[in-house]
Amino acid sequence: MYGYMKKILKVNLTTRETEILPLEEPFARKFLGGNGFAAKLIYDNVPPHADAFSEENMVVFAVGPLNCTPVWTSGRGHLAAVSPQTGMFVDSNFGGSVATMIKRSGFDAVAVTGKASSPVYILVDDGRVAIRDAADLWGMTTSETQRMLLEKEGNTIESACIGPAGENGVMFAGVMCSGRRISAAGRGGIGAVLGYKNCKALAVRGTRPVETADADALRTFLKPLFPRLKKNAAPLMKVGTPIFVSRINSVGKLGTRNNMKETFAFAESIGADVIEEKYLGKKIACLHCPVACGKTVRVPEGKFAGCSVKMPEYETLYAMGSMLDNGDVVSIFNGNAMCDEMGLDTISFGVTVAFVMECFEKGLLSERDLGMKIEFGNGQIIADLAEQTARELSPAGELIGMGSDRIASHIGKGTEKFLHTVKGLEIAGHSARGLRPMGLGYVTATRGGSHQDARPVYRPDDPENDPGFEPQPLYCMRTQNHSALGDSLVLCRFAFERMFGMELGENSHEEVPLIRHVTGWDMDLDELMQIGERIYNLERVINVGRGECRSREKLPWRIANEPIPDGPSKGWYCPDGELQTMLDRYYQLRGWDSNGIPTPEKLRDLGL
């Protein structure tokens, strides 16, 4: 079987036992890798009643058939578990160099269950597995942890680790992955699950080769695709994702001041032009990536003054910038770097702080409650708040660490109307009021308020021509299936979509020879499309077992009831009536019943 290492590693931290399972071809062909493997392992091993913070929960690191091949941007991996934020399946894609080392170490997935009696890290070294004491690593930041693991295990080691946020059970703690470009698997609180398990890190090293079915045909196939990738990714190569700030603001769809409005007066102050002109350092790329959308920035003042740190992505500029009504880009540099050090998801952190700011502004939280003032426009507090949240150093930090949904339940007094969450997960920086697909996309996303299932699309004629709600169910279904496929191969979303488009459909025919040249499988487009659909349905089945149904498919009150108040997209929103109509059609297209449950017939058709 080409493209695979043919082994899955299971580690039980309670018993300290390890087990190596064979990866059979029928399993690999049905679920492909990455996201698909993670979903199947969690479905098979985590009972529907199991809490996120339980020994039964499983954290899966998975790679795909394209890892360690000449395919560009194939150095990424996938991480999944049951989320403490949503109680549902959650997955997060990560870059850096960790995924490549997992595969070269001899495994297609590493699945972690149980709970260690004291802090440990897992070492996977060219097929050999050890569980090692991590007492001296506990409390360290992520960069300190990664440096210490290099000292302990040698300078060829790569690691995925948690910071103080994961150790202390912050609901949106993430996992930081090493490499030339440090990468976060941020969403859904998987870092908190590892913290509960007393697992500080997965450290990996490998030298094993990966065989492809036809290396010459693969190189020939890839050659004409490179100009397309280079052309379509050119803006990302130059400055990275901050290019989206001004673009999205110009069409009136940039969440501002806890999404009370969607135009930000200081968008230019936190966008690509100012970063490029004043602060940009060098390009940094995940392993085997020619796009290099990552950059470094020079920090002139604040917590990281004088340092060169990772440039914040668009989502972070939104969450710590416009959502906080904060036009101080340097404060975002500091906040982003602190979140990385602490192991915090920048989206959930920033959006939660925005929620707290609105509660403070409206007198529903006081300075006495928080131990400080948390006001819109004050970016100087972001880095301190991130550390206080991760280390539980203040009343404000302890409160923010709960995540905005739990804070609203704690406060009451109508604060649920200020939430910007779906199913407990804070919404990313793509408007559910102004982008017609995203209202439906967020509520049907298996992970909640994430833009990585149904994908945002910005049209050249936006907002002059409103596409309306009618075409969105089909678009959402196709992009969700395509996302599941790309995350199972595993490819970077930027490259995958810029080479093959956004939707899984007839335009996906070029993906078939790509997979064939790597695996040797005589796959056609119908089988490929069914794989994406199968994986997305499997995630839904996991969630249905945990209570997912139509009654949970809800948008935040503001998105459903308050039209955008000003700007180019003034008046746009997603009323519940439109959402219900879209849901009816979406469930129909999916082959699910009217309550959003996959039918037995559909599951049989998909081999589930």
N, C-alpha and C positions, 0 to 999 in steps of 0.2 A: 504494500500500500504506500504510494508515493505522497509526499507532502506532510506526512505525519510521523511522530515518534512511536506511536502504537502503545502508549502507556499513560495511565492516569494515576496520580499519586494521591492517596487519602491519608491524612494525618489526624489522629484523635489526640487532642491535647490532654484530655482527662486521663486516659490510660497510657499515654505516650507511645502508643502503637502506631506503626505505619503499615500501609498496605498498598501494593502496586497491582492495579487492575489492567487487564489487557484492553486495548481499544480496538474493537472489531470493526471491519469495514462497513457492515450494514448500519451500525450506530453512527459512524463518521459521515456516511453519505446522507443519512436522514437529518443530522443536526449540524454538520459541517465544521464546527469549531467555535471558539470564542463564546459569544452570546448564546448560541444554541447548546453547546456543551454545558455551560453554566446553568441554563434553565432546566435542562434534563436532569442534571445531577441534583439540583435543588428539589425538583419535582419528585424524584425517586427517593430522596433521603430526608427531607425536612417535613415532618407532619404538619397538616394545616393548622393544628392547634398550637404549634410551637411559637413561643414569643421570640422576638428578635434577640433579646437578652436571655438566651437559654443555651445550654450545652448542645441542644439538638440543631440549632441554627448552623448553617454551613456557609463559609466564605470560600468562593471559588475564584481562583486565578486561572484563566484559560487563554490559550492561543489558538491560531487557526492554520489552515493549510498553506497560506501565503507567507507566514512568518519565515524568515531566513531564506527567502527566495529573491530573485532579482526584481520582483515587483516593487515599485516605489511605494514608500510610506507603509510598508508591511512590517514595521518594527513595533507595532502597537499590540496591546493585549486587552483583555476584558476581565472585569471584576464584578462579582454579584453576590447577593445575600438576601435575606429577608430584612427589610429596612425598619429601624426603630422609629423613623419619622412617619412612615405611611402604614406600617404593618404588612406591607405587600412586597412582592418581588421588586428588587431594584438592581440595576446594572449600571456600570460606569466604565467608560473606555479610558485607557491610559497609554501614554507614550513613553519617551525616554528609552532606556535600553533593557529594562527588566524582562519584557516579553521575550525578546530574543534569547536572553540567558535561560529563561524557563525552558524554552524549546531545545536549546542546545544542551541543556542539562539532561535531556532524555524524556521529557514529559510534555503531553498536550494539555494537561490541566493539573492543578494542585488544589485539592479540596480539604478545607480545614474545619474540623468539628471539635466539640468538647470544650473544656475550660481548664487551663493549667492552674495548678495550686499556687504558683508564684510566677512572676514575669519571665517569659522565655522568648527566644526567636527561633525560627525554623531555618536550618541551613540545608540547601539542596546543592550538592557539589558533584557535578558530572555523574548523576545517578545515585550518589550516596546521600542519605538523609540523616540528619541529626536534629535533636531538639536541645537547645543550649540555653543556659541561664542568661537572663537579661536584666537582673536586678540593678546592675550598674548603668543600664541604658534608660531605666524608667525615670521619667521626669525630664529627659533630654528633649531638645527641639529636634525637628526632623533632620536638619543639616548636621547637627552634632551626632545624631544616631548614625547617619550614613557615614560620616567620617570615622566614627568609632568602629563600625563594622568593617571598614577597609583596613583599619589597624589590626583588628582581630583575625580577619579571614584572608587578607591579602588584597592587593590593589586591582585585581581583576573581578572582584565581587560586585554585583549590582543588588539593589535592595528596594523593597517596597515597605515603608514603615509608617507608623502613626506617631503623632506628637502628643503633647499634654492634653489636647482636646479629646483625643480618642481614649486616653487613659482615664479621664475624668467623666466619660460618658456624655459628652456634649452631643446633642441629637444630630447635628450636622457635621460631625467630625469626618474627615476624609483620610485618604491614604496617599502619601507622597512617594513617587517612584523616581529612582535615580537615573542618571545618564547625563550626557552633555547638556541636554535640555531637561531640567527637572519638570516632571509632569504630575498632575493631580488626578486621582480617581476620586472626585470630590462629592458627588451627589448621593444623597440618601442615607448618610450616616454609617457607611460600612466601617469607617475608622472606629466608631464607637462599638461596633460588634467585635472587632478585633481587640479593642481595649477590654471589653467584658471578658473575653477569652484569655486575657493576660498575655496576648501575643503582640509583642512590640514590632516584629518585622518578619518578612520573608527575605532571606538572603540567598542569592542564586549565582551559580557559575556553571558554565558548560562549554565544551569544545566539540560536541558531536556534530557531524555534518547532517544536512537535510537533503534528501534526494528528491528530485522532480522527475516526472515521467518523460518529458522531452525538453531539455534545457535549451536546445538550439531553436526549436519551434517557439518556445516562450520568448526568447530574446527577439526573434523575428516579429512576433506578434506585438511586442511592447514598443518596438522602435517607432512606428508611426503615431503611437499614442502620446509620445513625449511632447511634441510640439503643441498638441491640444492642451495637455496638462499645464505646460509652461505658459501658454497664452491665457488660459482661464484662471490660473492662480497668480498671475503677475502682480496684482495689487497686494496679495498676501505676502508674496516674496519681498516686496519693497518695504512695507510698514507693518504687516500683520493685521489682526482683526480690529484694531482701533479705527480702521477705515470706515467701519460700520456706524460709528457714533454720529458723524455729520450726516451721512446718508439717511439713516433712520430718523434722525431728528428733523431733517428737511421735509419728510413726508408726514410729520406729526404723529410718530408712533414710538417715541422714546419715553418710557415710563419715568415720570418725574414727581418728586415730592410724595413718595409712597403711592405713585400712580394716580394722584389726584388730578394730574394733567399729563399731557404727553408731548409737550414741547419744552425744551430746556434752554433757558437764556444763555447758559454758559457752556453749551455743547462744544464750541470751538476751543474752549480752554482745556478740555480734557480729551480732545480728539487726536487723530493721526498727525495732523500738520504740526501742532505745537510739540508733540512728542518727538517727531522727526527733527524738527528745527532745533530744539533746545536740549533734549535729554537722551536721544537714541544712542545706544552703544553698538554692540556687534550682533550679527545674526547667530541664532542657535537653532539646531534642528534635532528632532528625534532621529534615532538611528535609521539610516538608509532612506532619508527624506531629502529630495532636492528642493522642496518648497521653502523650508526653513521659515515658517511663519512666526516662529518665536524670535524674540529679540531681548537684549538687555537694555536697561536704562540706568543712567547715572542719577543718584539721589543727592540733591544739594543740601538738604536739611531734614531734621526729624530723626526718628529712631534709627534709621539706616543711613544717616548723613555720611557722605564720602564713599558709600558702597555702590557697587554695580549689582543690580538685582534684576530678576526676571520681569519683563514688561507685563503689565496687566492686560488681560484679554478684554475684548469688547464686553463680555458679560460682567466682568469685574468693574469696568468703567461705568457701566449702567448701575450695578448694585451699590457701589460705594460712591458713585458720582451723582448722576441725575436723580436716582431714587432718594438720595439724602439731600438733594438740592445743593450739592457740593461741587463747586467749580475749581477746586484746588487739586490739580493733578498730582502734585508732589505728595499730598496727604494720601492719595490713592496708591502711589508707589509704596509708601510706608505701610499702609494697611494691607495691601496685597502680599508684601514680603512677610509681614507678621503672621498673616493667615497661613502662608506656606510653612513657616517655622513651627507654628502651633498645630498644624494639621487641621485646618478649618476649610469648609466649602465657602468660597467667597460669595457665591450667589445667595445661599441661604443666610449667611452672616449679614450681608449688606441689606437684603430685603427685610430681615428680622429687625435690624436696627432702624430701618425706615418705618416699620410698623410701630416700634417703641417711640420713635420721634413724634409720630402723629398722636399717639396716646398721650404723650407728655404735653404736646401743644394744646390738646383739647381738655387738659386737666384731669385725665383719667389715670395718669401716673404722675407722681410728684417727685421733687428732688429728694424728699425724705425716703420714698420707696426705692429710689435708684442709687442714692448716695452721691448723686451728681446731676447736673443738667445735661440732658441729651436732646439737643435742639437741631432742627434743620439748618443746613448751611455751615455747620461747624465740623469741617473735615479733620481738624487737628486732633480730635479725640479717637479717630478710627483705630489707629494702631494700638493705643492703650486699651481700648475696648476689646479688641481681638485677643490680646493677652489676658485681660481680666476674664473674658469668657472662657478661654481654654483652661486657665488655671483656677477658675472659680474664686477670683480674688476680691470681688466686690458684689454688692447686691445687684448692680446692673449686669455684671458678668454672669452671675448665676441665673438671672432671669432670661437674658438673651440666649443662653445655652439651652434653654428649653425648646427654642424654635417658636415661631410666631403663632402657630395654631394652639399650642399648649399655653402660651401666654394669654391669648384671648380667652381660653376656657378658664384660666386662673383669675383674670380680671373681671370678665363679664361686662356688664354695663354697655352692651351694644358694640363692643370693640370688634366683634366678628365682622362688622361691616367695613372695617379698615384692612382686613386680611387680603394678601395677594398670594394665595396658595391654592393648590388643587390637591386634594387627598392628603394634605399635610405637608406637601413639598412646595417650597417657595418657587414662584414662577420666574422663569428666565426672561431675558431682555427682549422678547418679541411679542408685540402687543396682541392680546386676545380680544381687544376691542377693534383695533385697526387692521389686523391681518385676518381676513375672513376664515382661513383654514384653522387658525390656532385655537379658537374657542373649543371647537370639536376636538382638535388635536390634543390639547392639554387634558380634557376630561377623559379621553379614551386612551391616553398614554398609560402603559403599565406601571411606570414609575411615578406618575403624578405630574406636577407642573414643570415638566422638562420639554425642551425643544428638540430633543434628540430622538424622538419616535416619529411623530408627524413633523415635517420640516418646514420652517418658515421660508416663504418665497416673496421677494420684493420685485414687483413688476415695473418696467420702465414707465408705464402710464399710471402708476399709483401716485396720488389717490384720485386722479381725474375720472378714471373709469372704475366703477365698483364691480368686482366680479360676482358679488352676491354670495348667498349661502348655498345655492342649489348644487354647484359642482364639487363642493368641499368633501362630502362623504367619500366619494371615489378617490379623490386626491389623497385624503388622509390615509385611507386603507393602503393605497399603493406606496406612499412614502414610508409608512410604518413597516410594511413588508420589506421594502428595499433597505431601510435602516437595519432591520434585523439581519438581513443577509450580509450587508457590509460589516456589521459588528461581529459576524460569525466567521468571516474570511480570515483575519481581521484586518481591515484597511482604515486609514485615516479618512474621516468623513469628508474633509476638504478635497482630498485627491479623488476619492471614490466618486463623489458627485460631479466633480469637474471633468472626470473622464467619461462617466457613464450616465449622468443625469440624476434627477431627484427621485423619479418614480420607478417602481418595478413594473415593467410592461414590455411591449414589443421593442422598445429602444434598448433593452437590456441584452440584446443578442450578443454583444461583444463580450459580455461577462462569461458566456458559455465556453468559448475557446480558452479564455484565461484559466478557468478552473480545470478544463480538460488537459491543458499542457502541463499543469502542476500535478494533478492527481492521476491522470490516465483514464478517468471515468468518461464513458461515452454518454455525457449528459446533454439533454436538450433544454430549450427555453422553458418548456412546460414544467419539467422537473425542477429547474432552478426557481421558478416562480412559486412552486409548491413548497420548497424549502423555506423561503421567507415567510410564507403564510403559515406554515406549520410551526415555526419558532414563535411567531407572534401569538398564535392561538395557544401554544403551550404556556407562555407567560400569563395569558389571560386565565387559563385553567388553574394555574397556581393561585392567582389572585381570587378567583371565584371560590376556591376552597377556603380562602381567608376572609370571605364576606363581600367580595366585589360584586356589584350589581348596579342596575340603572340608578338607584337612589343615591349612589355615591358619585355619579357622574355630574358634578355640580361645578359651576363657575363661581368665583368670588362675587360678592354682592355688588361691588362697584362696577365690575365688568358687565354684569347682567342688567344693571339698573341705572347707571350714570353714564350717559353719552360723553365722549371726549369733549371737554368744555371749550377748547380753542384750538387754533392751528389748522393746518391743511386738512386734517382728518376730523375736523369738528363735527360732532353729531353721530359719529360711528360708535357702535357698541354691539353686544351680542345678547339680545334679550332671550329670556328662557324659552319663549315660544319658538324662536328660530332654532335654538339648541335642541329642543325636543324633536322638531321636524328632522333635523340633521341626524339625530340619534336613531330615529326610526329607519331612515334610509341606510345609515351606516350599519346597523345591526342586520338589516336585510342583506346587504352586500356581503357581509361577513359570514352569513349563514348562522347567525346567533338568534336566540329567541327575543321576544320584545322586552325582556328584562336584562338583556346583555349577556346571556349565558350561551356558550357554544353548544349547539345541538349535538346529540349523539351521531346523527348522520354526518355532520361536518367533521367531527373528530375521527370517524371511521374513514372518511374520504382522505383525511390527512395522515392516516396511519398512526393516530394517537389513541 
